[in-house]
Amino acid sequence: MSLFSPDELMAAWSFSWAFKREEVIAAFEHRLERIAASARATEYAIEDVARDPEKPPHIAEHWRLAQARLDGEAQWLTSVLEGLRAGEYWFAEEPDPPFTTHAGFGRR
């Protein structure tokens, strides 16, 4: 999944019920790790812009904007992870799905 593509995350979340709860939790934890790594890289990139007189200073705002979007996603992921760990939502191999899983989808 691309780090900067919210469309891919939206699609993944839409079909997350087809996976085991533990798989979704692991995927979200991994995504949080990638966002944290991006934050560290963003700090370096902004410092690099500031050191280079050939780079216009407004370029740093591109980095800040991209990271701000990822930080917002990280807040959402953290909130949803809390709910997942508390048993919210339904996932594959859990009893009694609260919705129709057409043609057996969601059953392994």
Secondary structure as GFF3:
##gff-version 3
##sequence-region A 1 108
A	DSSP	alpha_helix	6	14	.	.	.	ID=ss1
A	DSSP	three_ten_helix	16	18	.	.	.	ID=ss2
A	DSSP	alpha_helix	21	51	.	.	.	ID=ss3
A	DSSP	alpha_helix	59	85	.	.	.	ID=ss4
A	DSSP	three_ten_helix	102	104	.	.	.	ID=ss5
###
